[in-house]
Amino acid sequence: MTDKKLSTESYKGVRDFYPDDMAVQRYMFEVWRMTAEQFGFQEYDASVLEPADLYRNKTSTEIVNEQTYTFTDRGNREVTLRPEMTPTVARMVAGRRRELSFPVRWYSIPNLFRYERMQRGRLREHWQLNCDIFGIDDVSADIEIILLANEIFKNFGAENGAQYKIHVSSRRLLEALYSSLDLVAETRLAATRLADKKNKMEYTEFKQQMSAVAGESTSIILSFLNADNIDVVPEQIKDTPAYTELKTLINTTNEIGCPVFFDPTIIRGFDYYTGVVFEVVDLHPDNNRALLGGGRYDNLTELFGGEPIPGIGFGFGDVTLRDFLISHDLMTTNITSPTLSILPTEPAHNIAAEKIAQSFREAGISTSIDLSNKKVGKKISQASEQFITYVLILGEDEIKTKQYKLKDLSEETETSGTLNELIAKITQ
């Protein structure tokens, strides 16, 4: 009986990253890091494993019950592969609250897992840029986090209003509306979760379901959710701090060249959001979807005891970013390749090539060796395809005379000399 052959396919919903894929990922991560640090954010990280209880109270019920990879470990503890990073960073900040100097500006690029239906822009494993500010309960922090999100798109070469659009709303403003209508907590929660699905439903069906939830308050809730401008929301919430806060955010960001648009249907699916919420939407007709989302969560650290620490942040997935860049022809990559490749003319010269390569590496020049049995012409062509700048052909004569020929593939020139002379040529 023969052993069953193993499949070469990866687990469903995850990806293998071959060198070309890694070049793309590295480029995206580099722009993410550069932009976050441009705004004064510091990088952090944590384990991909978290206690399952971390997600039970404040994360979406759908995610906890249907989309997490949760298992019992050998110590009989429930463990979850993290589906998002915000509860983790809240735990970390709460754990060191007495040692940290607020405000805290942190970012991370975590690996996240969700067992969900796969579709364009959604896999079961992805990486995500998370940026968060803790310790500032003021609209200025909301403005800053949105400006950071906008700057990321600009640094990828995208234009606000032409290729993407920033939509903002406020959970606090929605709660102010509920308070004016004297809605009980259960009704508020049901109405909010239904409102989050408004753009995915037929309007007649949505209206019927909202009526079943909110009763006679339905018309006012719908007038809020249908507002295309913050100036036309129901009058009873225009004198609230939440309205003033959101109006200030919209006016300020627009004044400084970062257009944002009021969209009351932006709810965000997580139960922990308490204030401003926002999404960046792709305007390309083939990829018209939310790319980035976030908001304010001022009570999340209460789960860990002590006074709450106000926070605001966003997450930006690598899958949606890659789709966006490709859709708008903005994809460029920093291909990682050595500066120099040494090409032995036959296998007998491979050991000599190793010694010579080390001399170049010690001089700070990244150097590879083509140890294959291919002909020299083929080796040169392959080096060019790999964006290698220089090649050094190593044969019997070069080994004996210690005089070598360096070919510049980009300039199509050739230089002869000793190792030291060629090192000086490359490093000049």
CORURQUI-V297979 format. One record per residue. N is the residue number from 1. RES is the residue in one small letter. PSI is psi as a letter, one per 30 degrees, with the letter a starting at -180 (* if undefined). OMEGA is omega in whole degrees, 0 to 359 (none if undefined). Layout:
n = {N & N}
res = {RES & RES}
psi = {PSI & PSI}
omega = {OMEGA & OMEGA}
This chain:
n = {1 & 2 & 3 & 4 & 5 & 6 & 7 & 8 & 9 & 10 & 11 & 12 & 13 & 14 & 15 & 16 & 17 & 18 & 19 & 20 & 21 & 22 & 23 & 24 & 25 & 26 & 27 & 28 & 29 & 30 & 31 & 32 & 33 & 34 & 35 & 36 & 37 & 38 & 39 & 40 & 41 & 42 & 43 & 44 & 45 & 46 & 47 & 48 & 49 & 50 & 51 & 52 & 53 & 54 & 55 & 56 & 57 & 58 & 59 & 60 & 61 & 62 & 63 & 64 & 65 & 66 & 67 & 68 & 69 & 70 & 71 & 72 & 73 & 74 & 75 & 76 & 77 & 78 & 79 & 80 & 81 & 82 & 83 & 84 & 85 & 86 & 87 & 88 & 89 & 90 & 91 & 92 & 93 & 94 & 95 & 96 & 97 & 98 & 99 & 100 & 101 & 102 & 103 & 104 & 105 & 106 & 107 & 108 & 109 & 110 & 111 & 112 & 113 & 114 & 115 & 116 & 117 & 118 & 119 & 120 & 121 & 122 & 123 & 124 & 125 & 126 & 127 & 128 & 129 & 130 & 131 & 132 & 133 & 134 & 135 & 136 & 137 & 138 & 139 & 140 & 141 & 142 & 143 & 144 & 145 & 146 & 147 & 148 & 149 & 150 & 151 & 152 & 153 & 154 & 155 & 156 & 157 & 158 & 159 & 160 & 161 & 162 & 163 & 164 & 165 & 166 & 167 & 168 & 169 & 170 & 171 & 172 & 173 & 174 & 175 & 176 & 177 & 178 & 179 & 180 & 181 & 182 & 183 & 184 & 185 & 186 & 187 & 188 & 189 & 190 & 191 & 192 & 193 & 194 & 195 & 196 & 197 & 198 & 199 & 200 & 201 & 202 & 203 & 204 & 205 & 206 & 207 & 208 & 209 & 210 & 211 & 212 & 213 & 214 & 215 & 216 & 217 & 218 & 219 & 220 & 221 & 222 & 223 & 224 & 225 & 226 & 227 & 228 & 229 & 230 & 231 & 232 & 233 & 234 & 235 & 236 & 237 & 238 & 239 & 240 & 241 & 242 & 243 & 244 & 245 & 246 & 247 & 248 & 249 & 250 & 251 & 252 & 253 & 254 & 255 & 256 & 257 & 258 & 259 & 260 & 261 & 262 & 263 & 264 & 265 & 266 & 267 & 268 & 269 & 270 & 271 & 272 & 273 & 274 & 275 & 276 & 277 & 278 & 279 & 280 & 281 & 282 & 283 & 284 & 285 & 286 & 287 & 288 & 289 & 290 & 291 & 292 & 293 & 294 & 295 & 296 & 297 & 298 & 299 & 300 & 301 & 302 & 303 & 304 & 305 & 306 & 307 & 308 & 309 & 310 & 311 & 312 & 313 & 314 & 315 & 316 & 317 & 318 & 319 & 320 & 321 & 322 & 323 & 324 & 325 & 326 & 327 & 328 & 329 & 330 & 331 & 332 & 333 & 334 & 335 & 336 & 337 & 338 & 339 & 340 & 341 & 342 & 343 & 344 & 345 & 346 & 347 & 348 & 349 & 350 & 351 & 352 & 353 & 354 & 355 & 356 & 357 & 358 & 359 & 360 & 361 & 362 & 363 & 364 & 365 & 366 & 367 & 368 & 369 & 370 & 371 & 372 & 373 & 374 & 375 & 376 & 377 & 378 & 379 & 380 & 381 & 382 & 383 & 384 & 385 & 386 & 387 & 388 & 389 & 390 & 391 & 392 & 393 & 394 & 395 & 396 & 397 & 398 & 399 & 400 & 401 & 402 & 403 & 404 & 405 & 406 & 407 & 408 & 409 & 410 & 411 & 412 & 413 & 414 & 415 & 416 & 417 & 418 & 419 & 420 & 421 & 422 & 423 & 424 & 425 & 426 & 427 & 428}
res = {m & t & d & k & k & l & s & t & e & s & y & k & g & v & r & d & f & y & p & d & d & m & a & v & q & r & y & m & f & e & v & w & r & m & t & a & e & q & f & g & f & q & e & y & d & a & s & v & l & e & p & a & d & l & y & r & n & k & t & s & t & e & i & v & n & e & q & t & y & t & f & t & d & r & g & n & r & e & v & t & l & r & p & e & m & t & p & t & v & a & r & m & v & a & g & r & r & r & e & l & s & f & p & v & r & w & y & s & i & p & n & l & f & r & y & e & r & m & q & r & g & r & l & r & e & h & w & q & l & n & c & d & i & f & g & i & d & d & v & s & a & d & i & e & i & i & l & l & a & n & e & i & f & k & n & f & g & a & e & n & g & a & q & y & k & i & h & v & s & s & r & r & l & l & e & a & l & y & s & s & l & d & l & v & a & e & t & r & l & a & a & t & r & l & a & d & k & k & n & k & m & e & y & t & e & f & k & q & q & m & s & a & v & a & g & e & s & t & s & i & i & l & s & f & l & n & a & d & n & i & d & v & v & p & e & q & i & k & d & t & p & a & y & t & e & l & k & t & l & i & n & t & t & n & e & i & g & c & p & v & f & f & d & p & t & i & i & r & g & f & d & y & y & t & g & v & v & f & e & v & v & d & l & h & p & d & n & n & r & a & l & l & g & g & g & r & y & d & n & l & t & e & l & f & g & g & e & p & i & p & g & i & g & f & g & f & g & d & v & t & l & r & d & f & l & i & s & h & d & l & m & t & t & n & i & t & s & p & t & l & s & i & l & p & t & e & p & a & h & n & i & a & a & e & k & i & a & q & s & f & r & e & a & g & i & s & t & s & i & d & l & s & n & k & k & v & g & k & k & i & s & q & a & s & e & q & f & i & t & y & v & l & i & l & g & e & d & e & i & k & t & k & q & y & k & l & k & d & l & s & e & e & t & e & t & s & g & t & l & n & e & l & i & a & k & i & t & q}
psi = {k & k & k & k & k & k & k & f & k & l & k & k & f & l & k & k & j & l & e & e & e & e & e & e & e & e & e & e & e & e & e & e & e & e & e & e & f & f & g & g & k & k & k & l & l & l & l & f & k & l & k & e & f & f & f & e & e & f & l & k & e & e & e & e & f & f & g & l & j & k & l & k & a & f & g & h & k & k & k & k & k & k & f & l & f & e & e & e & e & e & e & e & e & e & f & g & e & f & f & l & j & k & k & k & j & l & l & l & i & l & k & l & k & k & i & l & k & k & l & k & f & k & l & f & k & l & l & k & k & k & k & k & k & k & g & j & i & k & f & e & e & e & e & e & e & e & e & e & e & e & e & e & e & e & f & g & g & l & k & k & f & e & f & l & k & k & k & l & a & k & e & e & e & e & e & e & e & e & e & f & g & h & k & l & e & e & e & e & e & e & e & e & e & e & e & f & g & e & f & g & l & k & e & e & e & e & e & e & e & e & e & f & e & f & b & f & f & e & e & e & e & e & e & e & f & f & k & g & k & f & f & g & l & k & e & f & g & f & g & l & e & e & e & e & e & e & e & e & e & e & e & e & e & e & e & g & g & i & k & l & k & k & j & f & f & j & e & k & f & k & f & f & k & f & b & k & l & l & k & k & k & k & f & k & f & f & h & i & l & k & e & k & l & a & a & k & j & f & g & e & f & f & f & g & l & l & k & k & j & k & l & k & a & l & k & j & k & f & e & e & e & e & e & e & e & e & e & g & h & g & j & l & k & j & k & j & l & l & e & k & k & k & j & k & f & l & f & f & g & e & e & e & e & e & e & e & e & e & e & e & e & f & g & g & j & k & k & l & k & j & g & l & g & l & l & e & e & e & e & e & e & e & e & e & f & g & g & k & e & k & k & j & k & j & a & e & e & e & e & e & f & g & k & l & k & j & k & j & f & e & f & h & l & k & k & k & a & l & e & e & e & e & e & e & e & e & f & *}
omega = {181 & 177 & 177 & 179 & 177 & 178 & 175 & 180 & 175 & 176 & 185 & 176 & 177 & 186 & 165 & 179 & 173 & 185 & 178 & 178 & 179 & 178 & 178 & 181 & 181 & 178 & 181 & 181 & 181 & 178 & 176 & 182 & 182 & 183 & 179 & 181 & 174 & 179 & 177 & 180 & 179 & 184 & 175 & 175 & 179 & 179 & 177 & 180 & 177 & 172 & 183 & 182 & 181 & 186 & 188 & 188 & 190 & 178 & 179 & 178 & 180 & 181 & 182 & 187 & 189 & 191 & 181 & 169 & 183 & 181 & 177 & 182 & 185 & 175 & 179 & 177 & 176 & 184 & 180 & 167 & 191 & 177 & 180 & 187 & 187 & 177 & 179 & 182 & 176 & 177 & 182 & 180 & 179 & 182 & 181 & 188 & 182 & 181 & 185 & 175 & 183 & 6 & 177 & 174 & 184 & 172 & 178 & 175 & 186 & 172 & 186 & 185 & 173 & 177 & 183 & 179 & 184 & 178 & 179 & 179 & 182 & 173 & 180 & 174 & 175 & 173 & 186 & 171 & 173 & 176 & 184 & 172 & 177 & 171 & 179 & 177 & 184 & 183 & 179 & 178 & 177 & 179 & 182 & 183 & 177 & 176 & 177 & 179 & 179 & 182 & 177 & 179 & 178 & 181 & 171 & 178 & 183 & 183 & 178 & 179 & 179 & 183 & 177 & 183 & 181 & 180 & 180 & 172 & 183 & 173 & 180 & 178 & 177 & 177 & 177 & 177 & 179 & 180 & 179 & 180 & 180 & 179 & 179 & 186 & 182 & 179 & 179 & 182 & 180 & 180 & 180 & 181 & 177 & 179 & 179 & 182 & 188 & 185 & 179 & 184 & 168 & 187 & 180 & 179 & 179 & 181 & 179 & 180 & 178 & 178 & 179 & 181 & 191 & 177 & 185 & 177 & 187 & 185 & 181 & 177 & 179 & 178 & 175 & 184 & 180 & 182 & 178 & 180 & 183 & 181 & 184 & 175 & 181 & 187 & 187 & 179 & 182 & 179 & 181 & 176 & 181 & 178 & 180 & 180 & 183 & 177 & 178 & 179 & 182 & 181 & 184 & 181 & 178 & 180 & 184 & 170 & 176 & 183 & 172 & 186 & 177 & 179 & 185 & 178 & 174 & 183 & 187 & 191 & 184 & 184 & 186 & 181 & 186 & 185 & 180 & 174 & 183 & 175 & 171 & 186 & 176 & 181 & 179 & 183 & 179 & 183 & 186 & 185 & 176 & 181 & 188 & 179 & 178 & 180 & 183 & 179 & 188 & 185 & 189 & 181 & 177 & 179 & 186 & 178 & 178 & 179 & 179 & 177 & 182 & 181 & 174 & 181 & 178 & 174 & 183 & 185 & 182 & 181 & 180 & 178 & 181 & 178 & 180 & 182 & 179 & 182 & 183 & 179 & 180 & 185 & 168 & 180 & 171 & 182 & 180 & 180 & 178 & 177 & 187 & 171 & 177 & 186 & 176 & 181 & 176 & 184 & 181 & 182 & 184 & 181 & 177 & 179 & 179 & 181 & 180 & 180 & 181 & 178 & 178 & 181 & 180 & 177 & 178 & 181 & 179 & 190 & 174 & 176 & 175 & 184 & 182 & 178 & 181 & 175 & 185 & 180 & 178 & 178 & 179 & 180 & 181 & 178 & 179 & 179 & 181 & 177 & 174 & 186 & 185 & 168 & 176 & 181 & 186 & 177 & 182 & 182 & 181 & 180 & 182 & 186 & 185 & 172 & 189 & 178 & 181 & 178 & 174 & 186 & 180 & 181 & 183 & 177 & 182 & 179 & 177 & 177 & 176 & 178 & 181 & 180 & 180 & 174 & 178 & 179 & 184 & 187 & 184 & none}
